[in-house]
Amino acid sequence: MLSFFRYLANPEMEPTKILSVSKAAYGLCSWIIAMEAYDRVAKVVAPKKEALRIAEAEYNEVMEALLIKQAALKKVNFGSILSLFWPPILIIPHPFSIELMIHCISG
């Protein structure tokens, strides 16, 4: 890109001025200006792309850990609900209590 800067520093390097001389030179002049602009933008965007890549990798790691924790929580929640009603012999001392429990659960 450094070889383009000497042309861009020239005040005559303006596509509208060059068009009156040559259409081919106009295209080349426009291309050089566009390449310089692309180079400038690419230097700004490259570190941002790298930061995004790192942030997405961290996000994916955290989301995997979250899914594992959520699955463990479901097991714990289900197990604690079952432990309230299991074993039924120890929880329900009277045979009529089963009907009462079923009635309370079903609403």
MARTIVEX-115392 format. One record per residue (C-alpha): x, y, z. Coordinates in steps of 0.25 Angstrom, whole numbers, plus 2048, in hexadecimal, padded with zeros to 3 digits. Layout:
BEGIN
  xx  yy  zz
   X   Y   Z
...
# end
This chain:
BEGIN
  xx  yy  zz
 800 800 800
 80C 809 802
 80E 80A 7F3
 800 810 7F1
 802 81C 7FB
 80C 823 7F2
 801 824 7E7
 7F6 827 7F1
 7FE 833 7F7
 7FE 839 7E9
 7F3 844 7E8
 7F1 840 7D9
 7EC 832 7DE
 7DE 835 7DD
 7D5 82C 7D4
 7CD 838 7CE
 7D9 83F 7C9
 7DF 832 7C4
 7D2 82F 7BC
 7D4 83A 7B3
 7E2 834 7AF
 7DF 825 7AE
 7D4 81C 7B2
 7DE 810 7B5
 7E6 81A 7BE
 7D9 81E 7C5
 7D6 80F 7C8
 7E4 80D 7CE
 7E3 81A 7D6
 7D6 815 7DC
 7DB 807 7DF
 7E7 80D 7E6
 7DE 816 7EF
 7D5 80B 7F2
 7E1 801 7F6
 7E6 80C 7FF
 7D9 80D 806
 7D7 7FE 807
 7E5 7FD 80D
 7E1 808 818
 7D4 801 81B
 7DA 7F3 81C
 7E4 7F8 826
 7D9 7FD 82F
 7D0 7F1 82D
 7DB 7E6 82F
 7DD 7E8 83E
 7CE 7E9 840
 7CC 7DC 838
 7D6 7D5 841
 7CF 7DB 84E
 7C2 7D5 849
 7C8 7C8 846
 7CD 7C7 855
 7C0 7CC 85A
 7B8 7C2 853
 7C1 7B7 857
 7BF 7BB 866
 7B0 7BC 864
 7B0 7AE 85E
 7B8 7A8 86A
 7AE 7AF 874
 7A2 7AA 86D
 7A7 79C 86D
 7A9 79D 87C
 79C 7A3 87E
 795 797 876
 79C 78D 87F
 798 795 88B
 78A 796 886
 789 787 884
 78F 784 892
 784 78D 898
 779 786 890
 77E 779 897
 77F 77F 8A4
 771 785 8A3
 76B 778 89E
 772 770 8A9
 76D 77A 8B4
 75F 779 8AF
 760 76A 8AF
 766 769 8BD
 759 770 8C2
 751 765 8BE
 75A 759 8BF
 75A 74F 8C5
 74B 750 8C7
 74B 746 8D3
 753 750 8DB
 74B 75C 8D7
 73D 757 8D8
 73A 750 8E5
 72B 74E 8E2
 724 747 8D6
 71A 752 8D4
 726 75C 8D3
 729 757 8C5
 71B 75C 8C0
 71E 769 8C7
 72B 76B 8C1
 726 768 8B3
 71B 772 8B5
 725 77C 8BA
 72E 77A 8AE
 724 77A 8A3
 71E 787 8A8
# end
